Amino acid sequence: MWIPVLLLLVGLVLLIKGGDWFVDGASGIARRFYLPEILIGATVVSIGTTLPEVMVSVDAAVMGSGSIAYGNALGSIICNTALIAALTIAVRPNSAARKSLVLPVSFFFAAFAVYGFAAYVLGTFSRVVGIVLLGLFVVYMVVIVLRMKKDGSIGGEGLTEEALEAKSGEDYTVESEEKGTKDKLWKDILFLVIGAAFIALGANLLVDNAIVVAQALGVSEKVIGLTIVAIGTSLPEFVTAITALVKGYSSLSLGNIIGANLFNLVLVSGAAITISPFPLPLSGTIGGINSSLVLDLPVVLAVMVLLAVPALVKERLSRWQGIVLLGIYVSFMALQFVL
């Protein structure tokens, strides 16, 4: 029992470190070819930080553990919103630009509508659903690029300059760019390759041993996905947020969290479902109804509405939002082991 737990922890470490190196290498290569920093943040860094979730969910789906892929996607959204974003808001509330939120929020709820239709109406996540979700991801990225060309804004879905600094510990200024161009290309490529390898290996270890631990403890795979796996794959975002707070970067973009949540639906779930479709997981019931339909999906919708709507209306994040979201997260986690 201790060996699977140890290997699970090793998998988490590999995922975190691999994601960090992958982003560093990819960003270095992108800057070397004079790609705009804003484009790097909107594409390379944003997608790079969700690679752990992508690899874990795809690996789980391929192994026939769709419950883990499903739980990981929803659990990561809840963790990002009701724990990571909630902590930053509760500690240091800040303003939120409406313009930067409209695009990612709109796409998120559109993707959630597709996800909800599959769960509530179809009762299964077919390959068509996966393709539709991936299609939304492609459309979203195209809209981002077109928007950048128009006004130089990406709507907050990439890491902000401050968040990038918190992520890599490097100030993305002209000085850092000049320093980056002096580094050898092979180092960036090496970071990219090793990072990708670590992510793949870490995902494999995490999924394999999470299943073993779940079976040993009598806990369902969906619950493991919603808790251990979701928290583990969200650690890079968590570390980034805490580092930003410690360094005094109170303007950590709300769009980053919403963008990451969107990617969990359209990219993470979309890839897993397309590769290996699976039925709606069942790990428990509430009132005779699948707990996912009564608890998991409604909580995802509730925390996103609670986070995004007040910010869109008042253009400001309030401490009460963070406190309420944290309360929801604690209650949700407790219920997972009671049902």
Beta strands, then each sheet from edge to edge (+ up, - down):
strand 1: 124-125
strand 2: 278-279
strand 3: 285-286
strand 4: 289-290
sheet 1: 1+ 2-
sheet 2: 3+ 4-
end
